[in-house]
Amino acid sequence: MQFKQKQIIKNLLRESILLANQVSQAVDQAKSFRLNCREMGLKVYQLSQMLKTLLLCITLDPILFYSNPIHPVIIQVSETLQEALTLACNCKRRGIFCRLFTGTKSNCFHKLYHLLDVSIFNMNWILILYNPDFGSAFSEIFLWLPQILINDPSIISSWSGIITQKMIWELANMLAGETSPIELKICCVEALSMLNVGKILNGAMIKETQLLMLGLAKLIEGEHINEVLQSNYLTTIVEITAAAESDLDLSCKAFKTNSPNANVIVEELFRVIKESEDPSMQVLAIRSIGSLARTFYERKNRHVINVLVSQLESRHQEVATEAVMALQKFACPDNFLRKAHSKTMIEFKALNPLVKLLRAGGETQQVEGLVLICYIAEAERERKL
């Protein structure tokens, strides 16, 4: 019964986080009452961070769970965010109608500010109930910052990033820990999949990245893999490889060819691509391989390209499309080994399925397929000069 209640609360939290994101998007598009919308947006952002933290607390703690106080608070938060979304969407329009109801709408904002403040207070109380450290951290950062700093989104964003870095480090210690029970490791991976670690990791966080990869490698080599766990650790790997793709220093140090942890992860990606019957899992694995296109040495790339080319004829359209986009990263002008990669693609007869995609594929497949063919043609032209 407790597990079912926990899942209900987690789903409510995810829905509320999604709602908060929608409010933020609507605030950015506001054409009237911009100052009011901006203040509302800051409160909603603060609330969103607290919702994410609570979701992490519940996910990481397989035992401690208080359903009774959480449920009504989350319902109230959700209703408040829905009101905020409605008001923000109304501010997308600008004209005489808006000016006629300036006073009414101003009162609506002040009412909403109060509701958001109540939600923030209640969420802070829940966080303290769950984890005093998290609760006090959010109090100090969000509730007691000087007003001049509260009005600066970059300050709030910076503090949020610092908290997220701390979470990543602690989760990576627990995930890689020799004495950590498998139940805790599973919770850690689920939490990591929610953190968007790719936006935080960079060349200055090599130790954190390597520790994460060590924990993931150990988990992959274990015997406890199930569908949910696989989805969560693949999501985390996608985030790590995306960060590596955009940061050459991180890429070179975290995915060195002699790194046993990197090799375990890459081999797991190949296994998922070749053996999984779930196209969503295949897409995640292919995306990660594409992000690592500049890290493979030439001999290894023949195997990589062969695996990707084989997916061009997948019966699942999304898998074939992802394979095309991954191959683009091997043949694009930014890849130093593009000539060798393009030659390998031709040897493995990639052009035949690409031509089929141009003839019978969807619009996205046709566009991406044409881009890849152009990359291959250009690389071949350069190679023969």
Number of C-alpha atoms within 10 A of each C-alpha: 5 11 11 9 15 18 13 14 19 18 13 18 22 16 14 24 23 14 20 27 18 18 26 22 15 22 28 15 16 21 17 19 20 16 11 18 24 18 16 22 23 18 19 26 20 22 25 22 18 22 25 17 23 24 20 20 19 20 21 21 14 14 10 10 16 15 13 9 12 18 17 11 17 21 15 16 24 20 15 22 27 17 16 29 21 13 21 30 18 17 21 16 14 13 9 9 9 16 12 10 10 14 10 10 18 13 11 14 19 13 11 18 19 12 19 22 15 16 22 24 15 18 23 25 18 20 24 18 14 18 13 14 11 18 20 16 16 23 18 10 17 22 17 11 14 10 9 7 13 19 15 11 14 11 14 19 14 11 15 17 14 12 16 17 18 13 18 23 17 13 24 25 18 21 28 19 15 10 8 12 11 14 12 17 22 23 23 25 28 22 25 24 19 16 19 16 23 18 12 16 22 20 18 11 14 16 15 21 25 19 22 26 25 22 23 25 22 17 21 17 12 10 8 12 14 8 9 11 18 19 18 21 23 25 22 27 27 24 24 26 23 22 22 27 21 14 15 15 15 24 23 15 16 24 24 15 14 8 12 14 20 19 15 17 21 20 11 17 22 19 14 21 25 15 10 12 10 13 18 13 21 27 21 23 26 27 21 25 28 26 22 20 21 22 19 17 11 13 9 11 19 18 13 20 23 16 18 26 24 17 23 25 19 15 10 15 18 16 25 28 24 23 30 27 19 23 27 24 21 30 29 21 15 10 15 12 19 24 24 18 25 27 18 17 21 14 12 16 14 24 18 12 18 23 15 14 25 17 11 10 17 12 11 14 22 19 14 20 28 17 17 24 19 15 22 27 16 17 21 19 11 11 13 7 5
